Amino acid sequence: MHASIRRYRLVKGTPDLVQEKATAIFLPKICTLEGFLSYSVVVTGLGDDGLPGIVTISVFEHEAQAKASSKMAADWAKQMSDFFALDKVGEESGRIVSHEGPRSRS
């Protein structure tokens, strides 16, 4: 498994609006990509500049798939400029070396 982690400052709009649009519009698109495993939006609170932080985590089976999701995310963020604006402050991707998920209950 590989993850792409993108960090943003929210310079226009609200975290709730980002979450709403991500759930309604972006998630249905990203989950159609080959190798998709999960997508999360994390609101990190206010930074030193007083702006909310947003972190997104996309998890895919392979590295190339995780990296490809970043272009999709950038394009989507531009399309949402009437609703909110994100200032990208960092991005990392890498192999997930430890993971525990939900277990089925019998």
N, CA, C and O atoms as a GROMACS GRO file, in nm:
protein
  424
    1MET      N    1   0.084  -0.118   0.000
    1MET     CA    2   0.000   0.000   0.000
    1MET      C    3   0.088   0.124   0.000
    1MET      O    4   0.197   0.126   0.057
    2HIS      N    5   0.038   0.227  -0.066
    2HIS     CA    6   0.107   0.355  -0.074
    2HIS      C    7   0.009   0.468  -0.044
    2HIS      O    8  -0.109   0.460  -0.077
    3ALA      N    9   0.061   0.574   0.017
    3ALA     CA   10  -0.024   0.689   0.052
    3ALA      C   11   0.032   0.815  -0.010
    3ALA      O   12   0.153   0.831  -0.026
    4SER      N   13  -0.058   0.904  -0.044
    4SER     CA   14  -0.024   1.039  -0.085
    4SER      C   15  -0.088   1.132   0.018
    4SER      O   16  -0.209   1.130   0.038
    5ILE      N   17  -0.005   1.212   0.084
    5ILE     CA   18  -0.051   1.301   0.190
    5ILE      C   19  -0.029   1.444   0.144
    5ILE      O   20   0.084   1.483   0.113
    6ARG      N   21  -0.138   1.521   0.139
    6ARG     CA   22  -0.130   1.660   0.094
    6ARG      C   23  -0.172   1.751   0.208
    6ARG      O   24  -0.272   1.727   0.275
    7ARG      N   25  -0.094   1.859   0.230
    7ARG     CA   26  -0.123   1.954   0.337
    7ARG      C   27  -0.158   2.089   0.276
    7ARG      O   28  -0.092   2.137   0.184
    8TYR      N   29  -0.263   2.151   0.330
    8TYR     CA   30  -0.312   2.278   0.279
    8TYR      C   31  -0.344   2.375   0.394
    8TYR      O   32  -0.367   2.335   0.508
    9ARG      N   33  -0.346   2.504   0.359
    9ARG     CA   34  -0.407   2.606   0.442
    9ARG      C   35  -0.537   2.644   0.372
    9ARG      O   36  -0.539   2.661   0.250
   10LEU      N   37  -0.643   2.655   0.447
   10LEU     CA   38  -0.772   2.694   0.390
   10LEU      C   39  -0.782   2.846   0.393
   10LEU      O   40  -0.802   2.905   0.499
   11VAL      N   41  -0.766   2.909   0.276
   11VAL     CA   42  -0.762   3.055   0.270
   11VAL      C   43  -0.896   3.119   0.235
   11VAL      O   44  -0.912   3.240   0.247
   12LYS      N   45  -0.991   3.039   0.191
   12LYS     CA   46  -1.126   3.087   0.161
   12LYS      C   47  -1.222   2.972   0.185
   12LYS      O   48  -1.196   2.859   0.144
   13GLY      N   49  -1.333   2.999   0.253
   13GLY     CA   50  -1.432   2.896   0.281
   13GLY      C   51  -1.415   2.841   0.422
   13GLY      O   52  -1.342   2.896   0.504
   14THR      N   53  -1.485   2.732   0.447
   14THR     CA   54  -1.482   2.671   0.580
   14THR      C   55  -1.444   2.523   0.569
   14THR      O   56  -1.464   2.461   0.464
   15PRO      N   57  -1.390   2.467   0.677
   15PRO     CA   58  -1.360   2.323   0.675
   15PRO      C   59  -1.484   2.238   0.645
   15PRO      O   60  -1.475   2.137   0.576
   16ASP      N   61  -1.600   2.279   0.698
   16ASP     CA   62  -1.722   2.203   0.672
   16ASP      C   63  -1.757   2.202   0.524
   16ASP      O   64  -1.805   2.101   0.472
   17LEU      N   65  -1.734   2.313   0.455
   17LEU     CA   66  -1.762   2.320   0.312
   17LEU      C   67  -1.666   2.232   0.233
   17LEU      O   68  -1.707   2.165   0.139
   18VAL      N   69  -1.539   2.231   0.272
   18VAL     CA   70  -1.442   2.142   0.207
   18VAL      C   71  -1.485   1.997   0.225
   18VAL      O   72  -1.484   1.920   0.129
   19GLN      N   73  -1.522   1.961   0.346
   19GLN     CA   74  -1.566   1.823   0.375
   19GLN      C   75  -1.689   1.787   0.292
   19GLN      O   76  -1.697   1.678   0.236
   20GLU      N   77  -1.784   1.879   0.286
   20GLU     CA   78  -1.907   1.853   0.211
   20GLU      C   79  -1.877   1.830   0.062
   20GLU      O   80  -1.928   1.735   0.003
   21LYS      N   81  -1.796   1.917   0.003
   21LYS     CA   82  -1.764   1.905  -0.140
   21LYS      C   83  -1.675   1.783  -0.166
   21LYS      O   84  -1.690   1.717  -0.269
   22ALA      N   85  -1.583   1.754  -0.075
   22ALA     CA   86  -1.497   1.637  -0.093
   22ALA      C   87  -1.581   1.509  -0.092
   22ALA      O   88  -1.559   1.420  -0.173
   23THR      N   89  -1.675   1.501   0.001
   23THR     CA   90  -1.759   1.382   0.011
   23THR      C   91  -1.852   1.368  -0.109
   23THR      O   92  -1.870   1.259  -0.163
   24ALA      N   93  -1.912   1.479  -0.150
   24ALA     CA   94  -2.012   1.474  -0.257
   24ALA      C   95  -1.952   1.467  -0.396
   24ALA      O   96  -2.010   1.404  -0.485
   25ILE      N   97  -1.835   1.529  -0.418
   25ILE     CA   98  -1.783   1.543  -0.553
   25ILE      C   99  -1.651   1.469  -0.574
   25ILE      O  100  -1.637   1.394  -0.670
   26PHE      N  101  -1.553   1.491  -0.485
   26PHE     CA  102  -1.421   1.433  -0.508
   26PHE      C  103  -1.416   1.283  -0.478
   26PHE      O  104  -1.360   1.206  -0.557
   27LEU      N  105  -1.471   1.242  -0.368
   27LEU     CA  106  -1.465   1.100  -0.329
   27LEU      C  107  -1.523   1.008  -0.437
   27LEU      O  108  -1.461   0.906  -0.467
   28PRO      N  109  -1.639   1.040  -0.496
   28PRO     CA  110  -1.689   0.952  -0.603
   28PRO      C  111  -1.594   0.942  -0.723
   28PRO      O  112  -1.593   0.841  -0.792
   29LYS      N  113  -1.514   1.047  -0.747
   29LYS     CA  114  -1.418   1.044  -0.859
   29LYS      C  115  -1.294   0.962  -0.824
   29LYS      O  116  -1.253   0.876  -0.902
   30ILE      N  117  -1.236   0.989  -0.709
   30ILE     CA  118  -1.110   0.924  -0.674
   30ILE      C  119  -1.128   0.774  -0.651
   30ILE      O  120  -1.038   0.695  -0.677
   31CYS      N  121  -1.245   0.737  -0.601
   31CYS     CA  122  -1.265   0.594  -0.572
   31CYS      C  123  -1.279   0.510  -0.699
   31CYS      O  124  -1.280   0.388  -0.692
   32THR      N  125  -1.291   0.575  -0.816
   32THR     CA  126  -1.296   0.500  -0.941
   32THR      C  127  -1.157   0.470  -0.996
   32THR      O  128  -1.143   0.391  -1.090
   33LEU      N  129  -1.053   0.532  -0.939
   33LEU     CA  130  -0.918   0.507  -0.987
   33LEU      C  131  -0.874   0.365  -0.951
   33LEU      O  132  -0.907   0.313  -0.845
   34GLU      N  133  -0.799   0.305  -1.041
   34GLU     CA  134  -0.747   0.170  -1.017
   34GLU      C  135  -0.659   0.169  -0.892
   34GLU      O  136  -0.576   0.258  -0.872
   35GLY      N  137  -0.679   0.069  -0.808
   35GLY     CA  138  -0.598   0.052  -0.689
   35GLY      C  139  -0.643   0.132  -0.569
   35GLY      O  140  -0.578   0.127  -0.465
   36PHE      N  141  -0.753   0.207  -0.580
   36PHE     CA  142  -0.802   0.290  -0.471
   36PHE      C  143  -0.836   0.205  -0.349
   36PHE      O  144  -0.902   0.101  -0.360
   37LEU      N  145  -0.790   0.250  -0.231
   37LEU     CA  146  -0.823   0.182  -0.105
   37LEU      C  147  -0.897   0.274  -0.008
   37LEU      O  148  -0.993   0.231   0.056
   38SER      N  149  -0.853   0.400   0.006
   38SER     CA  150  -0.923   0.492   0.096
   38SER      C  151  -0.884   0.636   0.070
   38SER      O  152  -0.782   0.666   0.007
   39TYR      N  153  -0.969   0.726   0.120
   39TYR     CA  154  -0.945   0.870   0.111
   39TYR      C  155  -0.997   0.932   0.239
   39TYR      O  156  -1.108   0.902   0.282
   40SER      N  157  -0.917   1.020   0.299
   40SER     CA  158  -0.956   1.087   0.423
   40SER      C  159  -0.926   1.235   0.415
   40SER      O  160  -0.828   1.276   0.352
   41VAL      N  161  -1.010   1.315   0.480
   41VAL     CA  162  -0.987   1.458   0.497
   41VAL      C  163  -0.976   1.482   0.647
   41VAL      O  164  -1.064   1.442   0.724
   42VAL      N  165  -0.867   1.548   0.688
   42VAL     CA  166  -0.843   1.577   0.828
   42VAL      C  167  -0.835   1.729   0.845
   42VAL      O  168  -0.759   1.795   0.775
   43VAL      N  169  -0.915   1.784   0.937
   43VAL     CA  170  -0.906   1.926   0.971
   43VAL      C  171  -0.812   1.936   1.091
   43VAL      O  172  -0.839   1.879   1.196
   44THR      N  173  -0.701   2.010   1.074
   44THR     CA  174  -0.598   2.012   1.177
   44THR      C  175  -0.607   2.130   1.271
   44THR      O  176  -0.525   2.142   1.362
   45GLY      N  177  -0.702   2.217   1.253
   45GLY     CA  178  -0.714   2.333   1.341
   45GLY      C  179  -0.644   2.454   1.284
   45GLY      O  180  -0.598   2.452   1.169
   46LEU      N  181  -0.634   2.558   1.364
   46LEU     CA  182  -0.576   2.683   1.318
   46LEU      C  183  -0.424   2.680   1.330
   46LEU      O  184  -0.369   2.633   1.429
   47GLY      N  185  -0.359   2.729   1.226
   47GLY     CA  186  -0.214   2.740   1.228
   47GLY      C  187  -0.172   2.872   1.291
   47GLY      O  188  -0.257   2.949   1.336
   48ASP      N  189  -0.043   2.900   1.293
   48ASP     CA  190   0.009   3.025   1.349
   48ASP      C  191  -0.047   3.147   1.275
   48ASP      O  192  -0.053   3.257   1.332
   49ASP      N  193  -0.086   3.128   1.150
   49ASP     CA  194  -0.141   3.237   1.071
   49ASP      C  195  -0.292   3.255   1.092
   49ASP      O  196  -0.353   3.343   1.032
   50GLY      N  197  -0.352   3.171   1.178
   50GLY     CA  198  -0.494   3.180   1.206
   50GLY      C  199  -0.582   3.110   1.105
   50GLY      O  200  -0.704   3.114   1.117
   51LEU      N  201  -0.522   3.046   1.005
   51LEU     CA  202  -0.599   2.977   0.902
   51LEU      C  203  -0.612   2.829   0.936
   51LEU      O  204  -0.519   2.768   0.988
   52PRO      N  205  -0.729   2.771   0.906
   52PRO     CA  206  -0.746   2.627   0.929
   52PRO      C  207  -0.653   2.545   0.841
   52PRO      O  208  -0.622   2.585   0.728
   53GLY      N  209  -0.610   2.433   0.890
   53GLY     CA  210  -0.531   2.340   0.813
   53GLY      C  211  -0.616   2.224   0.767
   53GLY      O  212  -0.706   2.178   0.838
   54ILE      N  213  -0.588   2.177   0.647
   54ILE     CA  214  -0.657   2.060   0.590
   54ILE      C  215  -0.548   1.964   0.544
   54ILE      O  216  -0.453   2.004   0.478
   55VAL      N  217  -0.562   1.837   0.580
   55VAL     CA  218  -0.472   1.733   0.533
   55VAL      C  219  -0.558   1.628   0.465
   55VAL      O  220  -0.661   1.586   0.519
   56THR      N  221  -0.516   1.584   0.346
   56THR     CA  222  -0.587   1.474   0.280
   56THR      C  223  -0.491   1.356   0.266
   56THR      O  224  -0.371   1.374   0.244
   57ILE      N  225  -0.547   1.238   0.280
   57ILE     CA  226  -0.468   1.115   0.272
   57ILE      C  227  -0.538   1.021   0.175
   57ILE      O  228  -0.651   0.978   0.197
   58SER      N  229  -0.468   0.990   0.066
   58SER     CA  230  -0.519   0.897  -0.035
   58SER      C  231  -0.434   0.770  -0.027
   58SER      O  232  -0.311   0.778  -0.028
   59VAL      N  233  -0.499   0.655  -0.019
   59VAL     CA  234  -0.427   0.529  -0.008
   59VAL      C  235  -0.463   0.441  -0.128
   59VAL      O  236  -0.580   0.421  -0.162
   60PHE      N  237  -0.356   0.390  -0.192
   60PHE     CA  238  -0.371   0.306  -0.310
   60PHE      C  239  -0.283   0.183  -0.298
   60PHE      O  240  -0.195   0.177  -0.212
   61GLU      N  241  -0.307   0.086  -0.383
   61GLU     CA  242  -0.228  -0.036  -0.382
   61GLU      C  243  -0.083  -0.011  -0.423
   61GLU      O  244   0.009  -0.070  -0.367
   62HIS      N  245  -0.062   0.079  -0.521
   62HIS     CA  246   0.072   0.099  -0.576
   62HIS      C  247   0.112   0.246  -0.574
   62HIS      O  248   0.027   0.335  -0.575
   63GLU      N  249   0.242   0.270  -0.572
   63GLU     CA  250   0.298   0.405  -0.563
   63GLU      C  251   0.251   0.496  -0.676
   63GLU      O  252   0.209   0.609  -0.652
   64ALA      N  253   0.257   0.448  -0.799
   64ALA     CA  254   0.218   0.531  -0.913
   64ALA      C  255   0.072   0.574  -0.904
   64ALA      O  256   0.037   0.685  -0.944
   65GLN      N  257  -0.012   0.487  -0.851
   65GLN     CA  258  -0.154   0.520  -0.836
   65GLN      C  259  -0.172   0.631  -0.733
   65GLN      O  260  -0.251   0.724  -0.754
   66ALA      N  261  -0.100   0.621  -0.622
   66ALA     CA  262  -0.109   0.724  -0.517
   66ALA      C  263  -0.062   0.859  -0.570
   66ALA      O  264  -0.125   0.961  -0.543
   67LYS      N  265   0.048   0.858  -0.644
   67LYS     CA  266   0.100   0.983  -0.700
   67LYS      C  267   0.005   1.042  -0.803
   67LYS      O  268  -0.011   1.164  -0.811
   68ALA      N  269  -0.059   0.957  -0.882
   68ALA     CA  270  -0.154   1.005  -0.983
   68ALA      C  271  -0.274   1.073  -0.919
   68ALA      O  272  -0.334   1.164  -0.978
   69SER      N  273  -0.310   1.031  -0.800
   69SER     CA  274  -0.425   1.092  -0.733
   69SER      C  275  -0.399   1.239  -0.700
   69SER      O  276  -0.493   1.317  -0.686
   70SER      N  277  -0.273   1.278  -0.687
   70SER     CA  278  -0.240   1.417  -0.655
   70SER      C  279  -0.279   1.512  -0.767
   70SER      O  280  -0.326   1.623  -0.741
   71LYS      N  281  -0.261   1.470  -0.892
   71LYS     CA  282  -0.302   1.555  -1.004
   71LYS      C  283  -0.453   1.570  -1.005
   71LYS      O  284  -0.505   1.680  -1.028
   72MET      N  285  -0.524   1.461  -0.979
   72MET     CA  286  -0.669   1.468  -0.973
   72MET      C  287  -0.713   1.564  -0.862
   72MET      O  288  -0.806   1.643  -0.881
   73ALA      N  289  -0.646   1.558  -0.747
   73ALA     CA  290  -0.680   1.645  -0.634
   73ALA      C  291  -0.655   1.792  -0.669
   73ALA      O  292  -0.736   1.878  -0.637
   74ALA      N  293  -0.543   1.820  -0.735
   74ALA     CA  294  -0.511   1.958  -0.773
   74ALA      C  295  -0.614   2.013  -0.871
   74ALA      O  296  -0.660   2.126  -0.857
   75ASP      N  297  -0.652   1.933  -0.970
   75ASP     CA  298  -0.752   1.976  -1.068
   75ASP      C  299  -0.886   2.001  -1.000
   75ASP      O  300  -0.953   2.100  -1.030
   76TRP      N  301  -0.924   1.913  -0.910
   76TRP     CA  302  -1.050   1.929  -0.839
   76TRP      C  303  -1.050   2.055  -0.754
   76TRP      O  304  -1.149   2.129  -0.753
   77ALA      N  305  -0.941   2.082  -0.682
   77ALA     CA  306  -0.934   2.200  -0.597
   77ALA      C  307  -0.951   2.327  -0.680
   77ALA      O  308  -1.017   2.422  -0.636
   78LYS      N  309  -0.894   2.331  -0.800
   78LYS     CA  310  -0.912   2.446  -0.889
   78LYS      C  311  -1.058   2.462  -0.929
   78LYS      O  312  -1.109   2.574  -0.935
   79GLN      N  313  -1.125   2.350  -0.957
   79GLN     CA  314  -1.266   2.354  -0.996
   79GLN      C  315  -1.355   2.405  -0.883
   79GLN      O  316  -1.464   2.456  -0.910
   80MET      N  317  -1.312   2.391  -0.760
   80MET     CA  318  -1.392   2.431  -0.643
   80MET      C  319  -1.366   2.575  -0.600
   80MET      O  320  -1.412   2.616  -0.494
   81SER      N  321  -1.293   2.653  -0.680
   81SER     CA  322  -1.251   2.787  -0.639
   81SER      C  323  -1.368   2.883  -0.611
   81SER      O  324  -1.350   2.981  -0.540
   82ASP      N  325  -1.485   2.856  -0.665
   82ASP     CA  326  -1.602   2.939  -0.632
   82ASP      C  327  -1.648   2.914  -0.488
   82ASP      O  328  -1.715   2.999  -0.428
   83PHE      N  329  -1.612   2.800  -0.432
   83PHE     CA  330  -1.659   2.761  -0.299
   83PHE      C  331  -1.553   2.778  -0.190
   83PHE      O  332  -1.582   2.826  -0.080
   84PHE      N  333  -1.430   2.739  -0.221
   84PHE     CA  334  -1.321   2.749  -0.125
   84PHE      C  335  -1.188   2.756  -0.198
   84PHE      O  336  -1.180   2.726  -0.317
   85ALA      N  337  -1.084   2.796  -0.126
   85ALA     CA  338  -0.949   2.803  -0.182
   85ALA      C  339  -0.851   2.740  -0.085
   85ALA      O  340  -0.849   2.771   0.034
   86LEU      N  341  -0.769   2.650  -0.139
   86LEU     CA  342  -0.666   2.582  -0.060
   86LEU      C  343  -0.529   2.625  -0.108
   86LEU      O  344  -0.502   2.626  -0.228
   87ASP      N  345  -0.443   2.662  -0.014
   87ASP     CA  346  -0.304   2.694  -0.044
   87ASP      C  347  -0.222   2.571  -0.006
   87ASP      O  348  -0.209   2.539   0.113
   88LYS      N  349  -0.168   2.502  -0.105
   88LYS     CA  350  -0.093   2.380  -0.079
   88LYS      C  351   0.039   2.414  -0.011
   88LYS      O  352   0.117   2.495  -0.063
   89VAL      N  353   0.064   2.353   0.105
   89VAL     CA  354   0.187   2.382   0.179
   89VAL      C  355   0.282   2.263   0.184
   89VAL      O  356   0.394   2.274   0.233
   90GLY      N  357   0.238   2.148   0.133
   90GLY     CA  358   0.327   2.033   0.130
   90GLY      C  359   0.258   1.910   0.077
   90GLY      O  360   0.136   1.898   0.077
   91GLU      N  361   0.342   1.818   0.031
   91GLU     CA  362   0.292   1.690  -0.018
   91GLU      C  363   0.401   1.585   0.000
   91GLU      O  364   0.519   1.611  -0.024
   92GLU      N  365   0.359   1.469   0.042
   92GLU     CA  366   0.451   1.356   0.055
   92GLU      C  367   0.379   1.231   0.011
   92GLU      O  368   0.256   1.223   0.016
   93SER      N  369   0.456   1.135  -0.034
   93SER     CA  370   0.398   1.005  -0.065
   93SER      C  371   0.498   0.898  -0.025
   93SER      O  372   0.618   0.922  -0.021
   94GLY      N  373   0.446   0.782   0.003
   94GLY     CA  374   0.536   0.675   0.041
   94GLY      C  375   0.462   0.545   0.067
   94GLY      O  376   0.340   0.538   0.066
   95ARG      N  377   0.542   0.444   0.090
   95ARG     CA  378   0.490   0.310   0.116
   95ARG      C  379   0.443   0.301   0.261
   95ARG      O  380   0.512   0.347   0.352
   96ILE      N  381   0.328   0.244   0.281
   96ILE     CA  382   0.275   0.223   0.416
   96ILE      C  383   0.341   0.098   0.471
   96ILE      O  384   0.327  -0.011   0.414
   97VAL      N  385   0.413   0.113   0.581
   97VAL     CA  386   0.489   0.001   0.635
   97VAL      C  387   0.421  -0.065   0.754
   97VAL      O  388   0.461  -0.174   0.795
   98SER      N  389   0.319  -0.001   0.808
   98SER     CA  390   0.245  -0.060   0.919
   98SER      C  391   0.100  -0.013   0.908
   98SER      O  392   0.075   0.105   0.888
   99HIS      N  393   0.008  -0.106   0.920
   99HIS     CA  394  -0.133  -0.070   0.903
   99HIS      C  395  -0.219  -0.171   0.978
   99HIS      O  396  -0.193  -0.292   0.974
  100GLU      N  397  -0.318  -0.122   1.044
  100GLU     CA  398  -0.419  -0.209   1.108
  100GLU      C  399  -0.553  -0.151   1.074
  100GLU      O  400  -0.577  -0.032   1.095
  101GLY      N  401  -0.641  -0.231   1.022
  101GLY     CA  402  -0.775  -0.187   0.984
  101GLY      C  403  -0.879  -0.260   1.066
  101GLY      O  404  -0.847  -0.342   1.153
  102PRO      N  405  -1.004  -0.229   1.037
  102PRO     CA  406  -1.114  -0.296   1.108
  102PRO      C  407  -1.111  -0.447   1.083
  102PRO      O  408  -1.075  -0.494   0.975
  103ARG      N  409  -1.150  -0.518   1.182
  103ARG     CA  410  -1.156  -0.665   1.169
  103ARG      C  411  -1.301  -0.707   1.161
  103ARG      O  412  -1.388  -0.648   1.225
  104SER      N  413  -1.326  -0.808   1.084
  104SER     CA  414  -1.464  -0.858   1.076
  104SER      C  415  -1.501  -0.925   1.207
  104SER      O  416  -1.418  -0.987   1.274
  105ARG      N  417  -1.626  -0.910   1.242
  105ARG     CA  418  -1.674  -0.970   1.368
  105ARG      C  419  -1.768  -1.084   1.336
  105ARG      O  420  -1.857  -1.072   1.252
  106SER      N  421  -1.746  -1.193   1.401
  106SER     CA  422  -1.830  -1.311   1.372
  106SER      C  423  -1.941  -1.322   1.472
  106SER      O  424  -2.022  -1.415   1.464
   0.00000   0.00000   0.00000
